Each structure stands twice: as structure tokens, then as C-alpha cells.
Amino acid sequence: MLYEMHRHSPNRKRAMKFFVDTAEIAEIRELAETGLLDGVTTNPSLIAKSGRKFTEVIAEICDIVRGPVSAEVAATEYKKMLQEAAVLLGIAKNVCIKVPLTSDGLRACHALSQEGIMVSVTLCFSAAQALLAAKAGATFISPFVGRLDDIGQNGMELIADIVQIYANYPAIKTEVLVASIRNPIHLIEAAKMGADVATIPPSVIKQLYAHPLTDKGLAAFLADWAKTGQSIV
């Protein structure tokens, strides 16, 4: 069967997973080498910025990252979504099909998840939508916190609501994948709430390990070490 190699495990990991939200190969490769990267999310806008052929970009990313690599269908109609999904699933074993949170998207999610396919349902802006995605068998639900903040709503409240609702029903295996993260505070708040995954732009990932006191402390250690005149190697 076409989809057999793309089956996903229903068991959640205990630690938050970090995905990077980009289609830039150099950035993905650099982050993958740190060992901190669990997966990659892409979308049509990110692929367009790369200026390259969609399937080629996805294939190259899948060669770099062992975890899920999201590849979004461009179709809006159910049957066409499944046709595109079949092509995308042929690229690599770790492709995760991304569909929009529409009636046809949820129908496609159900059909694919019945075959054991990893499916990420994107563009979620309400807890009701997240509940529908879970019912449809989504592997991941992607609430967009930054875009809600942009229109004067509290995106993190949506994460809290979804995490709470999912926790009420042990049978729900859908993982909460926090998207549209704009800053480290979004990430920390999502982790405190118990979100399963955060997909983070490379620029924000680099902010996570930057701290002035770390830099100051390291400079002091290096200065003291230099005074000893020693060398480890």
C-alpha cells in the first residue's frame, strides 16, 4: 500500500519537540547539526521564497532531517488533495501531509489518517477547530498564535484552551504544534502550558540561547584563562 511507510506512532513524547519553520536548506542543515531539531514545517509561502521547485526542496529537507517534514497540499478540493498527497508521500518516508482547516481539509485528514499517514492540520484559530481536527485524526494541529496577536486577540489563550481540551480526552493523540511563534516568550508560555511541539523561525531559535549574562560570563572566564598562559591542547 502506498501509505504504509508513512505510519505514525500514537504515543506522545514527554519533552517538547522543536521544529524549524523555514524552507532554507542552509538554515535547516545548520540547526540539524546541533541535534536540537526534531522536524521541519514548510508552507507555500516559504517554498516560494526559496525560488526552487517544491518537490525538490521537500526531498532535500527530508534527506537532512529524520523527523516529520511538512509538505502542504495546494489543492482546496478533497479528491485533488488526496492526489497531491500521494505525490508528496512518494518523496520520502518522513513526509507529513499538511492540509488546511476546511471541510475538505478535514475530510482529507480523516482519509489519510485512516491509512496511518502523518497529517498536520494548519491555520487553526479556535479551540472548536482544534477539536474537529482531533476528531478527524490529525497527527498535529497548528494554532497560529502570532496571527491572533496581530488582530488583538491573545494567541496563547488558544494554546491553553486546546491543551486543556485534549487533556480531558486520553483517546485524543493529536499533538499541539504551536505555530506563528514571534518571540521566545511565545515558546516559553507554550511549554509551560504543555504544548507538544513548537515550530520556530530560525531567527527566534537563535534568540533562545542568546543572553547578555552568558556572554559576559564567558568573556570573564576566557580572560581569566588567558592570564594563566595555559593551553588544553
Residue pairs with C-beta under 8 A, 6 or more apart in sequence:
1 115
2 86
2 89
2 90
3 89
3 112
3 115
3 116
3 117
4 115
4 116
5 93
6 89
6 93
6 94
6 95
6 116
6 117
6 118
7 116
7 117
8 116
8 117
8 118
8 139
10 173
11 173
12 173
12 175
12 196
13 196
16 190
16 191
16 195
16 196
16 197
16 198
17 38
17 39
17 67
17 196
17 197
17 198
18 36
18 37
18 38
18 197
18 198
18 200
18 205
19 37
19 38
19 39
19 40
19 41
19 67
19 68
19 177
19 197
19 198
19 199
19 200
20 27
20 28
20 31
20 37
20 39
20 40
20 41
20 199
20 200
20 201
20 202
20 205
21 40
21 41
21 42
21 46
21 179
21 181
21 199
21 200
21 201
22 28
22 40
22 42
22 46
22 201
22 202
23 42
23 46
23 47
23 49
23 50
23 57
23 61
24 49
24 50
24 202
25 50
25 57
25 60
25 61
25 64
27 202
28 37
28 40
28 61
28 64
28 65
29 64
31 37
31 202
31 205
32 64
32 65
36 205
37 65
37 67
38 67
38 68
38 197
39 65
39 67
39 68
39 69
39 70
39 96
39 197
39 199
40 61
40 65
40 67
40 68
40 69
40 70
41 70
41 98
41 120
41 142
41 177
41 179
41 199
42 57
42 58
42 61
42 69
42 70
42 71
42 72
42 98
43 70
43 72
43 98
43 122
44 72
44 74
47 54
47 57
50 57
54 71
55 87
55 88
55 91
58 69
58 71
58 88
58 91
58 92
58 95
59 91
59 92
61 69
62 69
62 91
62 92
62 93
62 94
62 95
63 92
65 94
66 94
67 94
68 94
68 95
68 96
68 118
68 120
68 139
68 140
69 92
69 94
69 95
69 96
70 96
70 97
70 98
70 120
71 88
71 91
71 95
71 96
71 97
71 98
72 97
72 98
72 99
72 122
73 80
73 81
73 84
73 85
73 88
73 97
73 98
73 99
73 108
74 84
75 81
75 83
75 84
76 100
76 102
76 104
77 104
78 104
78 107
78 108
81 99
81 104
81 105
81 108
82 108
82 111
82 112
85 97
85 108
85 112
85 117
88 95
88 97
89 95
89 97
89 117
95 118
96 118
96 119
96 120
96 139
96 140
97 108
97 112
97 117
97 118
97 119
97 120
98 119
98 120
98 121
98 122
99 105
99 106
99 108
99 109
99 112
99 119
99 120
99 121
99 122
100 121
100 122
100 123
101 121
101 122
101 123
101 124
101 129
101 132
101 133
105 121
106 121
106 132
106 133
106 136
107 136
108 119
109 119
109 121
109 133
109 136
109 137
109 138
110 136
110 137
112 119
113 119
113 136
113 137
113 138
113 139
114 137
118 139
118 140
119 137
119 138
119 139
119 140
120 138
120 139
120 140
120 141
120 142
120 177
121 133
121 136
121 138
121 140
121 141
121 142
122 142
122 179
123 142
123 144
124 130
124 133
124 141
124 142
124 143
124 144
124 162
125 143
125 144
125 147
125 148
125 158
126 158
127 158
127 161
127 162
127 165
130 141
130 143
130 161
130 162
130 165
130 166
130 174
130 176
131 165
133 141
133 174
134 141
134 166
134 169
134 172
134 174
137 174
138 174
139 173
139 174
139 175
140 174
140 175
140 176
140 177
140 196
140 197
141 162
141 174
141 175
141 176
141 177
142 177
142 178
142 179
142 199
143 155
143 158
143 159
143 162
143 176
143 177
143 178
143 179
144 155
144 179
144 180
145 155
145 156
145 158
145 159
145 178
145 179
145 180
145 181
145 182
145 186
145 190
146 155
146 180
146 181
146 182
146 186
147 155
147 180
148 154
148 155
148 158
148 180
149 155
149 182
155 180
155 186
156 186
156 189
156 190
156 193
159 176
159 178
159 189
159 190
159 193
159 195
160 193
162 176
163 176
163 193
163 194
163 195
166 172
166 174
166 176
167 194
175 196
175 197
176 194
176 195
176 196
176 197
177 195
177 196
177 197
177 198
177 199
178 186
178 187
178 190
178 195
178 197
178 198
178 199
179 199
181 187
181 190
181 198
181 199
181 200
181 201
181 204
182 204
183 204
183 207
184 204
184 207
184 208
186 198
187 198
187 200
187 204
187 208
190 198
191 198
